[in-house]
Amino acid sequence: MHLDDINDPAHLRALSHSQLEQLAAEIREFIVSTVTTTGGHLGSNLGVVELTLAVHRVFASPHDIILWDTGHQAYVHKLLTGRKAGFGTLRQPGGLSGYPSRRESEHDWIENSHASTALSYAQGIAEGLRLRGETERRVVAVVGDGSLTGGMAYEALNNLGHAGSRVIIVLNDNGRSYAPTVSRLSEGLTHLRLNPSYVHARERARRLLRRVPVVGGLAYSSVHGLTSAVREIVTPHRFFEALGIRYAGPIDGHDIAGMEQAFANAAEWDGPILVHVLTQKGRGYAPAEEDEIQRLHDFKVQPASVQGSAKTAPATYTDAFTRAVLDAAEEHPDLYAITAAMPGPTGLLPFQAAYPERFLDVGIAEQHAVTAAAGMAMAGLRPVVAVYSTFFSRAFDQANLDVGLHGLPVVFVLDRAGITGDDGPSHHGVLDMALCLSIPGMTVFAPSSAQEVAPMLEEALALPGPSAIRFPKTAARQAHDGVVGTRLSARLVHRGDGSVCLLAVGKMVEAAEEAAGKLAGDGIDATVWDVRVVSPADPEMLSDAAAHGLVVTVEDGVRAGGAGTFLVDAMRSCTTDLPLAPVRVLGIPRAYVPQGRPDAILTELGLDGPGIAASVSEALDVERRRLERA
């Protein structure tokens, strides 16, 4: 096998093109075998095999700087840079990252899993090389077509062209982005077919073709394919060169020799140049090629508990949201759903199918999604913006000043909140509560069970101002007894003896209940509250907590500026007539948490039942010693 002999990209240059084709087949087989076991991004990597081989044959990494946007398409790059032996640990605790990782290899320059960033990195690096006089080094940014739906990419393109930065942009265009409805370059960049000059020229060509003897009819019938090809070539050419970026292509992204020639020519250009490469997402793996929605963009290994869940109960919080938003749409004709290139993962595909005229997928453009939602709210709609928690941070300015400052009734549904697991530090959704709680007037909901999602969405849609509902990626807890909270009130789960009060947020309610059970074994009868609504905090809950000997808050968001500190501050404000109880705030530390299984990470951070119980016991011991010294 050729793959076993490749430990450095320089080894590729000794292979013939027939050997490279064999290597490409081996790489696809290896990726399918690995990813279907570990989970990960499958379709995108199967599509860039030949592209990656060509890039590494022409450019000398790490001397030449290769940037991947987004990094989920970099598995082949990892294999070619000496990491094949560790691929069985992909996305596993302590194993290989699912994205480029600077700690793993000198060939990885940026650890980007948030799209549309590489072109900005590229300009900065190119400028640094220019000032240091390192003119022989090349900067190559491999950018997916989906990344060009993000506004940051266009800001970078504008500046690259203006500055004349020596950057080679390889546009990997599979015509699908994350979801097929978001970005086809020929449709997304401009609509050439609507240009009057183009239309007149096309019709003139058709009239001339009719007159050609014998073959005129065949030629005329083929003109649609011809004009489609012209759109692919002319439209991007005009667009990019208007920005000062030379354009080449499109070329076959599975023709290694053709790409090598194009990349070598591009390397000689003294300025920014874009090579447009057409690839097939999921190439070489039938299940991916037949997946019309995502081409198996990512492959998930489902735990048995989720696979075997009863159909009558939503297995995940996302499932619960799907049902809730469909039901709410029937009652609220002004409800409008928005997402950013993720209608499937956020549970909005059924909504899109049922209400296409009330659905908007903006592409990888969270900032635009939020401000567009603000405009919709101004016009009398009730927009629901569904994004991953980690991507909400990209639109904080818009949520704060475009929605919050105007007091607009926009509902943010933040999926994958808290510790998410195998995608690593860039995907943990631990900042959303701290961000939302800093926006004046923002109501923040955190369901502790699947059955809480629907009433929270209904309540959010009735509010006069902004709100957020945040929930985790992990399997949803089922409130089998049907016990859920109401309106903006907290829910008392267990009344204790007044010694300890646990204020638990969202999924941490289950861990708090477990902790209370363990404490009971030690003679400590702890009160447990399901906070439900972090802001505005329930005054009854706050007054009750303040009357306890110790208050412990528990959340799966960052401690710094998070729900715990917010609740403690609120408790101090509303209970000035009571002595302040000792408090302990439990949550995620101010650190980049590595990849791992969510439950294992929470255990390591002391945020499972035993960990919470241990923190309570420690706090009680500290308080006891303090009183003894007093």
C-alpha positions as a printed NumPy array, in Angstrom:
array([[  0.   ,   0.   ,   0.   ],
       [  1.271,   3.434,  -0.913],
       [ -0.399,   5.067,   2.089],
       [  1.829,   3.149,   4.511],
       [  4.887,   4.745,   2.891],
       [  3.705,   8.35 ,   3.176],
       [  4.95 ,   9.948,   6.377],
       [  5.685,  13.373,   4.963],
       [  4.084,  15.246,   2.05 ],
       [  7.464,  15.383,   0.321],
       [  7.166,  11.619,  -0.251],
       [  4.302,  12.276,  -2.682],
       [  6.608,  13.754,  -5.29 ],
       [  8.197,  10.374,  -6.013],
       [  4.881,   8.832,  -7.091],
       [  3.645,   8.596, -10.678],
       [  0.132,   9.748, -11.514],
       [ -1.085,   6.168, -11.742],
       [  0.35 ,   5.537,  -8.267],
       [ -1.356,   8.689,  -7.038],
       [ -4.688,   7.349,  -8.257],
       [ -4.079,   4.147,  -6.302],
       [ -3.129,   6.216,  -3.267],
       [ -6.346,   8.236,  -3.586],
       [ -8.382,   5.019,  -3.525],
       [ -6.473,   3.806,  -0.452],
       [ -7.074,   7.097,   1.332],
       [-10.81 ,   6.949,   0.683],
       [-11.005,   3.368,   1.93 ],
       [ -9.021,   4.288,   5.051],
       [-11.141,   7.352,   5.835],
       [-14.4  ,   5.454,   5.42 ],
       [-13.151,   2.661,   7.662],
       [-11.985,   5.081,  10.354],
       [-14.773,   7.641,  10.369],
       [-17.595,   5.098,  10.352],
       [-16.037,   3.781,  13.579],
       [-15.046,   6.998,  15.354],
       [-17.549,   9.407,  13.831],
       [-16.47 ,  12.594,  12.137],
       [-16.677,  14.535,   8.893],
       [-16.914,  12.055,   6.069],
       [-18.345,  13.54 ,   2.872],
       [-16.222,  16.653,   2.866],
       [-12.974,  14.69 ,   3.208],
       [-13.864,  12.131,   0.55 ],
       [-14.325,  15.038,  -1.837],
       [-10.891,  16.632,  -1.315],
       [ -8.595,  13.625,  -1.698],
       [ -7.131,  14.54 ,  -5.099],
       [ -7.187,  18.242,  -4.262],
       [ -5.097,  17.649,  -1.124],
       [ -2.645,  15.431,  -3.   ],
       [ -2.158,  18.128,  -5.648],
       [ -1.71 ,  20.885,  -3.072],
       [  0.967,  18.923,  -1.228],
       [  2.711,  17.927,  -4.465],
       [  3.1  ,  21.56 ,  -5.567],
       [  3.616,  23.339,  -2.245],
       [  6.229,  22.372,   0.351],
       [  4.489,  22.305,   3.726],
       [  5.311,  23.567,   6.323],
       [  7.713,  25.93 ,   4.528],
       [  4.73 ,  26.945,   2.443],
       [  1.788,  27.755,   4.688],
       [ -1.413,  25.784,   3.974],
       [ -4.585,  26.946,   5.698],
       [ -7.857,  24.97 ,   5.734],
       [-11.279,  26.647,   5.91 ],
       [-12.99 ,  24.952,   7.491],
       [-10.698,  22.512,   9.169],
       [-13.134,  19.616,   8.965],
       [-11.871,  18.97 ,   5.398],
       [ -8.295,  18.387,   6.6  ],
       [ -8.339,  14.607,   7.32 ],
       [ -6.424,  13.816,   4.119],
       [ -3.929,  16.533,   5.028],
       [ -3.46 ,  14.854,   8.409],
       [ -2.842,  11.478,   6.786],
       [ -0.218,  12.923,   4.459],
       [  1.591,  14.693,   7.282],
       [  2.477,  11.633,   9.344],
       [ -0.614,  11.045,  11.486],
       [ -2.014,   7.837,   9.997],
       [ -1.016,   5.738,  13.023],
       [ -3.146,   7.842,  15.336],
       [ -6.275,   7.95 ,  13.216],
       [ -8.002,   5.301,  15.306],
       [ -8.089,   7.92 ,  18.087],
       [ -9.761,  10.564,  15.909],
       [-12.047,  12.746,  18.057],
       [-11.475,  10.431,  21.032],
       [-10.326,  11.635,  24.474],
       [ -6.62 ,  12.406,  24.227],
       [ -6.584,  11.482,  20.532],
       [ -6.354,  13.28 ,  17.204],
       [ -8.458,  16.393,  16.801],
       [-11.158,  16.448,  14.146],
       [ -9.656,  19.748,  12.975],
       [ -6.127,  21.044,  12.345],
       [ -4.279,  21.28 ,  15.631],
       [ -1.086,  23.217,  16.258],
       [ -0.142,  20.853,  19.077],
       [ -0.28 ,  17.885,  16.685],
       [  1.874,  19.002,  13.786],
       [  4.019,  21.783,  12.373],
       [  1.921,  21.412,   9.211],
       [ -1.159,  22.759,  11.03 ],
       [ -1.141,  26.545,  11.215],
       [ -4.633,  27.399,  12.405],
       [ -7.083,  25.497,  14.592],
       [-10.178,  26.783,  12.859],
       [-13.462,  24.98 ,  12.936],
       [-15.514,  28.146,  12.556],
       [-15.844,  28.95 ,   8.867],
       [-14.886,  31.987,   6.772],
       [-11.719,  32.832,   8.726],
       [ -8.799,  31.476,   6.685],
       [ -8.625,  34.338,   4.179],
       [ -8.125,  36.827,   7.   ],
       [ -5.402,  34.637,   8.487],
       [ -3.858,  34.386,   5.019],
       [ -3.593,  38.138,   4.558],
       [ -2.025,  38.565,   7.97 ],
       [  0.52 ,  35.8  ,   7.399],
       [  1.349,  37.05 ,   3.893],
       [  1.926,  40.547,   5.237],
       [  4.204,  39.159,   7.94 ],
       [  6.237,  37.205,   5.367],
       [  6.504,  40.295,   3.156],
       [  7.839,  42.475,   5.947],
       [ 10.373,  39.787,   6.9  ],
       [ 11.51 ,  39.472,   3.298],
       [ 10.529,  35.784,   2.995],
       [  9.352,  36.149,  -0.591],
       [  9.999,  32.528,  -1.541],
       [  7.328,  31.174,   0.798],
       [  3.737,  30.754,  -0.402],
       [  0.49 ,  31.154,   1.531],
       [ -2.272,  28.8  ,   0.368],
       [ -5.828,  28.989,   1.68 ],
       [ -8.106,  26.064,   0.82 ],
       [-11.603,  27.489,   1.198],
       [-14.909,  25.651,   0.82 ],
       [-17.735,  27.237,  -1.141],
       [-19.802,  27.27 ,   2.044],
       [-17.224,  29.526,   3.68 ],
       [-17.95 ,  32.096,   0.99 ],
       [-21.436,  32.53 ,   2.425],
       [-19.815,  34.165,   5.458],
       [-19.379,  37.927,   5.434],
       [-15.911,  37.766,   7.01 ],
       [-14.633,  35.983,   3.9  ],
       [-15.773,  38.873,   1.7  ],
       [-14.137,  41.411,   3.987],
       [-10.915,  39.473,   3.572],
       [-11.298,  39.139,  -0.211],
       [-11.769,  42.893,  -0.489],
       [ -8.624,  43.571,   1.52 ],
       [ -6.551,  40.895,  -0.203],
       [ -7.322,  42.467,  -3.56 ],
       [ -6.726,  45.998,  -2.348],
       [ -3.414,  45.129,  -0.703],
       [ -2.239,  42.882,  -3.534],
       [ -1.29 ,  40.219,  -0.967],
       [  0.55 ,  37.234,  -2.383],
       [ -1.985,  34.564,  -1.472],
       [ -3.187,  31.548,  -3.438],
       [ -6.844,  30.768,  -2.746],
       [ -8.022,  27.276,  -3.669],
       [-11.808,  27.414,  -3.831],
       [-13.16 ,  23.919,  -3.163],
       [-16.584,  24.16 ,  -4.778],
       [-18.748,  21.075,  -4.292],
       [-21.924,  23.082,  -4.858],
       [-23.375,  22.002,  -1.538],
       [-21.866,  23.88 ,   1.389],
       [-23.064,  22.336,   4.655],
       [-26.554,  22.013,   3.206],
       [-27.314,  21.938,  -0.526],
       [-29.674,  24.893,  -0.38 ],
       [-27.086,  27.311,   0.926],
       [-24.344,  27.853,  -1.622],
       [-23.881,  27.003,  -5.242],
       [-21.186,  29.33 ,  -6.42 ],
       [-22.77 ,  29.849,  -9.821],
       [-25.999,  30.894,  -8.12 ],
       [-24.666,  32.509,  -4.968],
       [-22.086,  34.958,  -6.256],
       [-24.148,  36.536,  -9.062],
       [-27.082,  35.678, -11.303],
       [-25.469,  36.088, -14.674],
       [-28.473,  34.703, -16.505],
       [-30.412,  37.817, -15.457],
       [-27.859,  40.171, -17.026],
       [-29.465,  41.715, -20.153],
       [-26.219,  41.64 , -22.174],
       [-25.749,  37.973, -21.386],
       [-29.357,  37.128, -22.26 ],
       [-29.152,  38.947, -25.634],
       [-25.88 ,  37.196, -26.493],
       [-27.336,  33.814, -25.566],
       [-30.418,  34.286, -27.745],
       [-28.292,  35.485, -30.645],
       [-26.148,  32.354, -30.339],
       [-29.249,  30.174, -30.346],
       [-30.571,  31.802, -33.521],
       [-27.238,  31.263, -35.261],
       [-27.1  ,  27.625, -34.143],
       [-30.501,  26.89 , -35.686],
       [-29.094,  27.814, -39.086],
       [-26.163,  25.389, -38.963],
       [-26.796,  22.614, -41.551],
       [-27.347,  19.033, -40.318],
       [-26.147,  19.536, -36.742],
       [-28.068,  22.71 , -35.998],
       [-30.803,  20.99 , -34.012],
       [-28.349,  19.036, -31.875],
       [-26.244,  22.116, -31.28 ],
       [-29.29 ,  24.14 , -30.317],
       [-30.471,  21.493, -27.843],
       [-27.038,  21.537, -26.22 ],
       [-26.948,  25.272, -25.687],
       [-28.447,  25.007, -22.192],
       [-25.433,  22.986, -21.074],
       [-23.156,  25.453, -22.819],
       [-24.701,  28.449, -21.08 ],
       [-24.508,  26.688, -17.734],
       [-20.792,  26.204, -18.313],
       [-20.422,  29.843, -19.315],
       [-22.098,  30.898, -16.083],
       [-19.667,  28.79 , -14.078],
       [-16.686,  30.381, -15.844],
       [-17.653,  33.968, -16.518],
       [-19.536,  34.81 , -13.343],
       [-16.794,  34.089, -10.775],
       [-14.208,  35.528, -13.174],
       [-15.935,  38.91 , -13.178],
       [-16.718,  38.847,  -9.492],
       [-13.249,  38.061,  -8.161],
       [-11.318,  40.198, -10.607],
       [-13.534,  43.168,  -9.718],
       [-12.071,  42.74 ,  -6.223],
       [ -8.519,  42.68 ,  -7.568],
       [ -8.082,  38.914,  -7.323],
       [ -7.016,  37.012, -10.403],
       [ -9.275,  34.072, -11.23 ],
       [ -8.476,  30.692, -12.819],
       [-10.933,  27.909, -13.447],
       [-13.12 ,  26.132, -12.865],
       [-11.071,  22.954, -13.136],
       [-11.754,  19.315, -12.279],
       [-11.031,  18.785,  -8.601],
       [-10.384,  15.079,  -9.152],
       [ -7.78 ,  15.557, -11.896],
       [ -4.482,  15.638, -10.013],
       [ -2.327,  16.53 , -13.007],
       [ -4.635,  19.362, -14.04 ],
       [ -4.675,  20.826, -10.55 ],
       [ -0.896,  20.533, -10.229],
       [ -0.431,  22.587, -13.366],
       [ -2.952,  25.183, -12.207],
       [ -1.421,  25.466,  -8.731],
       [  2.12 ,  25.715, -10.11 ],
       [  1.043,  28.526, -12.428],
       [ -0.777,  30.268,  -9.596],
       [  2.349,  30.108,  -7.437],
       [  4.127,  32.336,  -9.962],
       [  1.523,  35.081,  -9.786],
       [  2.683,  38.16 ,  -7.889],
       [ -0.544,  38.938,  -6.052],
       [ -3.758,  37.281,  -4.88 ],
       [ -5.094,  34.576,  -7.185],
       [ -8.013,  32.193,  -6.854],
       [ -8.081,  28.719,  -8.413],
       [-11.656,  27.477,  -8.666],
       [-11.809,  23.691,  -8.23 ],
       [-14.982,  21.626,  -8.689],
       [-15.223,  18.551,  -6.445],
       [-17.845,  15.95 ,  -5.581],
       [-18.658,  15.747,  -1.891],
       [-18.704,  12.146,  -0.656],
       [-16.925,  10.886,  -3.788],
       [-16.178,   7.172,  -3.908],
       [-18.538,   6.079,  -1.119],
       [-22.005,   5.136,  -2.309],
       [-23.94 ,   5.971,   0.907],
       [-22.457,   9.484,   0.83 ],
       [-23.106,   9.98 ,  -2.877],
       [-26.718,   8.906,  -2.389],
       [-27.324,  11.217,   0.578],
       [-29.075,  14.134,  -1.111],
       [-29.193,  16.271,   2.018],
       [-25.616,  16.354,   3.313],
       [-23.57 ,  13.772,   1.331],
       [-22.784,  12.347,   4.791],
       [-21.125,  15.643,   5.697],
       [-20.579,  14.232,   9.154],
       [-20.999,  10.671,  10.36 ],
       [-22.413,  10.188,  13.837],
       [-21.964,   7.023,  15.859],
       [-25.234,   6.813,  17.806],
       [-25.167,   5.455,  21.348],
       [-27.447,   2.473,  21.847],
       [-29.63 ,   4.402,  24.259],
       [-30.477,   6.932,  21.572],
       [-30.959,   4.363,  18.832],
       [-33.411,   2.451,  20.97 ],
       [-35.453,   5.397,  22.244],
       [-39.192,   5.084,  22.005],
       [-40.733,   6.906,  19.082],
       [-43.247,   8.567,  21.38 ],
       [-40.575,  10.48 ,  23.296],
       [-38.109,  12.902,  21.717],
       [-34.652,  11.362,  21.998],
       [-32.87 ,  14.727,  22.018],
       [-33.646,  18.313,  22.896],
       [-33.346,  19.076,  19.182],
       [-36.15 ,  16.587,  18.493],
       [-38.251,  18.292,  21.151],
       [-37.611,  21.679,  19.554],
       [-38.593,  20.347,  16.113],
       [-41.966,  19.249,  17.462],
       [-42.427,  22.429,  19.483],
       [-41.676,  24.849,  16.644],
       [-44.012,  22.999,  14.259],
       [-46.806,  23.146,  16.819],
       [-46.084,  26.806,  17.55 ],
       [-46.142,  27.649,  13.827],
       [-49.745,  26.467,  13.652],
       [-50.725,  28.834,  16.438],
       [-48.512,  31.735,  15.373],
       [-48.775,  32.617,  11.664],
       [-46.159,  35.332,  12.237],
       [-43.521,  32.809,  13.446],
       [-40.512,  32.791,  11.129],
       [-37.547,  30.385,  11.489],
       [-33.959,  31.324,  10.624],
       [-30.753,  29.291,  10.687],
       [-27.175,  29.628,   9.444],
       [-26.383,  26.722,   7.09 ],
       [-27.691,  24.132,   9.564],
       [-31.37 ,  23.394,   8.96 ],
       [-30.77 ,  19.687,   9.611],
       [-28.683,  19.759,  12.801],
       [-30.862,  22.433,  14.409],
       [-34.029,  20.443,  13.684],
       [-35.578,  22.874,  11.196],
       [-35.813,  20.681,   8.089],
       [-39.402,  19.628,   8.907],
       [-40.293,  23.285,   9.462],
       [-38.704,  24.22 ,   6.138],
       [-40.748,  21.529,   4.394],
       [-44.001,  22.593,   6.067],
       [-43.51 ,  26.369,   5.891],
       [-40.979,  27.181,   3.148],
       [-42.282,  30.751,   2.868],
       [-41.542,  31.298,   6.577],
       [-38.014,  29.894,   6.61 ],
       [-34.615,  31.448,   5.868],
       [-31.217,  29.768,   5.701],
       [-28.658,  32.572,   5.45 ],
       [-25.599,  30.347,   4.992],
       [-22.571,  30.677,   7.246],
       [-23.549,  34.193,   8.255],
       [-24.75 ,  34.268,  11.85 ],
       [-24.302,  38.044,  12.098],
       [-26.632,  38.6  ,   9.162],
       [-29.12 ,  36.065,  10.524],
       [-29.494,  37.974,  13.788],
       [-29.818,  41.441,  12.269],
       [-32.249,  40.122,   9.642],
       [-34.266,  38.674,  12.521],
       [-34.215,  42.091,  14.164],
       [-35.655,  43.586,  10.981],
       [-38.343,  40.909,  10.847],
       [-39.314,  41.66 ,  14.447],
       [-39.543,  45.36 ,  13.61 ],
       [-41.93 ,  44.416,  10.796],
       [-44.21 ,  42.456,  13.112],
       [-42.896,  38.889,  12.735],
       [-41.817,  36.579,  15.564],
       [-38.432,  35.305,  14.395],
       [-36.849,  32.193,  15.905],
       [-33.099,  31.996,  15.247],
       [-31.721,  28.459,  15.69 ],
       [-27.92 ,  28.12 ,  15.785],
       [-25.294,  26.181,  17.686],
       [-24.316,  27.758,  20.983],
       [-20.682,  27.994,  19.874],
       [-21.687,  29.93 ,  16.746],
       [-23.894,  32.362,  18.672],
       [-20.71 ,  34.029,  19.878],
       [-20.043,  35.113,  16.269],
       [-23.21 ,  37.223,  16.362],
       [-22.987,  38.638,  19.874],
       [-22.62 ,  42.23 ,  18.698],
       [-25.787,  41.901,  16.628],
       [-27.689,  40.165,  19.428],
       [-26.619,  42.877,  21.845],
       [-27.045,  46.05 ,  19.794],
       [-29.377,  45.13 ,  16.923],
       [-31.789,  43.004,  18.973],
       [-31.192,  43.819,  22.64 ],
       [-30.779,  47.586,  22.343],
       [-34.046,  47.772,  20.414],
       [-35.834,  45.419,  22.818],
       [-37.011,  43.239,  19.935],
       [-38.882,  39.938,  20.422],
       [-36.367,  37.624,  18.771],
       [-36.127,  34.071,  20.145],
       [-32.663,  32.507,  20.047],
       [-32.632,  28.707,  20.203],
       [-29.093,  27.693,  21.125],
       [-28.445,  24.036,  20.371],
       [-25.334,  22.122,  21.518],
       [-25.053,  24.26 ,  24.659],
       [-22.627,  23.205,  27.376],
       [-19.96 ,  20.533,  26.972],
       [-20.464,  18.924,  23.553],
       [-17.651,  16.371,  23.471],
       [-15.671,  15.08 ,  20.527],
       [-15.449,  18.244,  18.421],
       [-13.211,  19.793,  21.049],
       [-12.717,  23.281,  22.471],
       [-14.024,  25.165,  19.443],
       [-17.437,  23.516,  19.698],
       [-18.15 ,  23.445,  23.43 ],
       [-21.089,  25.794,  23.979],
       [-19.998,  27.208,  27.299],
       [-20.184,  30.966,  26.634],
       [-23.834,  31.419,  25.662],
       [-25.245,  32.07 ,  29.137],
       [-22.512,  34.56 ,  30.014],
       [-23.124,  36.351,  26.704],
       [-26.919,  36.331,  26.913],
       [-26.959,  37.397,  30.563],
       [-24.896,  40.458,  29.691],
       [-27.614,  41.7  ,  27.295],
       [-30.124,  43.885,  29.169],
       [-33.667,  42.577,  28.99 ],
       [-32.725,  39.136,  27.672],
       [-34.807,  36.284,  29.106],
       [-32.736,  33.094,  29.366],
       [-34.439,  29.68 ,  29.508],
       [-32.678,  26.374,  30.278],
       [-34.867,  23.246,  30.004],
       [-34.01 ,  20.283,  32.216],
       [-36.072,  17.807,  30.185],
       [-37.396,  17.382,  26.661],
       [-40.894,  18.178,  27.915],
       [-39.803,  21.65 ,  29.067],
       [-38.863,  22.821,  25.554],
       [-42.384,  23.373,  24.197],
       [-43.746,  25.453,  27.103],
       [-40.548,  27.508,  27.133],
       [-40.832,  28.222,  23.411],
       [-44.483,  29.213,  23.859],
       [-43.556,  31.517,  26.719],
       [-40.67 ,  33.018,  24.729],
       [-42.981,  33.781,  21.804],
       [-45.271,  35.726,  24.156],
       [-42.509,  37.979,  25.514],
       [-42.188,  41.605,  24.384],
       [-38.399,  41.414,  24.201],
       [-35.504,  39.059,  23.329],
       [-35.088,  35.581,  24.766],
       [-32.841,  32.539,  24.492],
       [-33.549,  28.846,  25.021],
       [-30.37 ,  26.838,  25.44 ],
       [-30.081,  23.07 ,  25.563],
       [-27.374,  20.401,  25.202],
       [-26.408,  17.973,  22.453],
       [-26.668,  14.955,  24.728],
       [-29.746,  12.736,  25.027],
       [-32.715,  14.507,  26.546],
       [-33.978,  13.674,  30.003],
       [-37.611,  12.587,  29.971],
       [-40.06 ,  14.012,  32.499],
       [-42.05 ,  10.785,  32.525],
       [-44.359,  12.032,  35.248],
       [-45.143,  15.094,  33.131],
       [-43.819,  17.479,  35.765],
       [-42.656,  20.708,  34.144],
       [-42.47 ,  24.302,  35.273],
       [-44.768,  27.131,  34.316],
       [-44.216,  30.542,  32.766],
       [-41.125,  32.304,  34.197],
       [-41.113,  30.432,  37.509],
       [-38.457,  28.113,  38.86 ],
       [-39.506,  24.603,  39.894],
       [-38.933,  23.24 ,  43.366],
       [-37.666,  19.684,  42.902],
       [-37.07 ,  18.765,  46.559],
       [-37.572,  20.587,  49.846],
       [-34.707,  19.999,  52.273],
       [-34.037,  20.883,  55.899],
       [-32.619,  24.35 ,  55.218],
       [-28.944,  23.446,  55.441],
       [-28.077,  23.42 ,  51.723],
       [-29.796,  24.732,  48.619],
       [-28.783,  23.559,  45.139],
       [-29.742,  25.888,  42.262],
       [-29.305,  23.77 ,  39.133],
       [-29.465,  25.035,  35.559],
       [-30.74 ,  22.94 ,  32.622],
       [-29.281,  19.47 ,  32.268],
       [-27.455,  19.888,  35.598],
       [-30.749,  19.343,  37.456],
       [-30.326,  15.593,  37.058],
       [-26.796,  15.734,  38.501],
       [-28.022,  17.925,  41.367],
       [-30.72 ,  15.394,  42.217],
       [-28.11 ,  12.656,  42.253],
       [-25.912,  14.791,  44.499],
       [-28.829,  15.359,  46.882],
       [-29.324,  11.611,  47.08 ],
       [-25.674,  11.076,  48.013],
       [-25.758,  13.884,  50.571],
       [-28.841,  12.353,  52.141],
       [-26.739,   9.285,  52.879],
       [-24.49 ,  11.55 ,  54.936],
       [-27.385,  13.065,  56.831],
       [-27.591,  16.256,  54.713],
       [-31.075,  16.974,  53.346],
       [-30.468,  19.39 ,  50.468],
       [-33.111,  21.511,  48.779],
       [-32.998,  21.312,  44.969],
       [-34.383,  23.932,  42.585],
       [-34.675,  23.614,  38.821],
       [-33.853,  27.229,  37.912],
       [-35.567,  26.951,  34.489],
       [-35.342,  30.713,  33.823],
       [-31.961,  32.166,  34.692],
       [-33.008,  35.707,  33.846],
       [-35.194,  37.086,  35.222],
       [-34.566,  34.817,  38.203],
       [-37.61 ,  33.718,  40.169],
       [-37.811,  35.884,  43.356],
       [-39.442,  33.048,  45.324],
       [-36.518,  30.761,  44.5  ],
       [-33.992,  33.44 ,  45.429],
       [-35.645,  34.191,  48.772],
       [-35.84 ,  30.511,  49.614],
       [-32.196,  29.952,  48.695],
       [-31.055,  32.889,  50.806],
       [-32.688,  31.33 ,  53.855],
       [-30.421,  28.269,  53.648],
       [-27.101,  27.801,  55.37 ],
       [-25.253,  27.227,  52.065],
       [-26.185,  27.995,  48.453],
       [-24.53 ,  26.071,  45.613],
       [-25.211,  26.923,  41.961],
       [-24.534,  24.349,  39.241],
       [-24.273,  25.013,  35.499],
       [-22.592,  23.605,  32.389],
       [-21.475,  27.058,  31.244],
       [-18.496,  29.156,  32.244],
       [-18.383,  30.204,  35.889],
       [-16.939,  33.631,  35.049],
       [-19.922,  35.859,  34.382],
       [-22.234,  32.886,  34.012],
       [-25.538,  31.792,  35.496],
       [-24.18 ,  31.168,  39.001],
       [-22.687,  34.615,  39.489],
       [-25.843,  36.146,  37.986],
       [-28.097,  34.239,  40.402],
       [-25.943,  35.069,  43.418],
       [-25.985,  38.75 ,  42.507],
       [-29.767,  38.611,  42.044],
       [-30.122,  36.861,  45.413],
       [-28.137,  39.607,  47.125],
       [-30.28 ,  42.287,  45.48 ],
       [-33.637,  40.837,  46.516],
       [-32.768,  39.638,  50.036],
       [-31.129,  42.67 ,  51.626],
       [-32.997,  42.02 ,  54.884],
       [-31.398,  38.565,  55.305],
       [-27.794,  37.725,  56.197],
       [-25.916,  36.571,  53.083],
       [-25.555,  32.797,  53.011],
       [-22.204,  31.316,  51.97 ],
       [-22.217,  30.456,  48.28 ],
       [-20.301,  28.115,  45.992],
       [-20.528,  28.574,  42.189],
       [-19.887,  25.387,  40.207],
       [-19.385,  25.46 ,  36.452],
       [-16.897,  25.306,  33.608],
       [-13.502,  26.854,  34.391],
       [-11.975,  29.663,  32.342],
       [-10.049,  27.278,  30.117],
       [-10.178,  25.632,  26.689],
       [-11.641,  22.233,  27.475],
       [-10.237,  19.44 ,  25.265],
       [-12.29 ,  16.863,  23.403],
       [-13.799,  13.908,  25.21 ],
       [-17.086,  12.302,  26.085],
       [-19.398,  14.921,  27.615],
       [-20.19 ,  12.911,  30.74 ],
       [-16.515,  12.11 ,  31.29 ],
       [-15.566,  15.77 ,  30.973],
       [-18.274,  16.828,  33.421],
       [-17.09 ,  14.172,  35.857],
       [-13.523,  15.426,  35.563],
       [-14.744,  18.959,  36.268],
       [-16.712,  17.823,  39.327],
       [-20.056,  18.499,  37.661],
       [-21.63 ,  15.074,  38.08 ],
       [-23.596,  13.884,  41.098],
       [-20.623,  12.72 ,  43.179],
       [-18.609,  15.794,  42.25 ],
       [-21.362,  18.19 ,  43.291],
       [-21.883,  16.299,  46.528],
       [-18.146,  16.482,  47.243],
       [-18.149,  20.245,  46.634],
       [-21.091,  20.674,  49.019],
       [-19.374,  18.625,  51.722],
       [-16.156,  20.598,  51.278],
       [-18.007,  23.921,  51.487],
       [-19.825,  22.809,  54.628],
       [-16.516,  21.794,  56.214],
       [-14.988,  25.169,  55.376],
       [-17.966,  26.981,  56.877],
       [-17.884,  24.781,  59.973],
       [-14.194,  25.542,  60.543],
       [-14.844,  29.249,  60.015],
       [-17.568,  29.254,  62.652],
       [-15.343,  27.344,  65.072],
       [-12.642,  29.99 ,  64.696],
       [-15.122,  32.854,  65.127]])
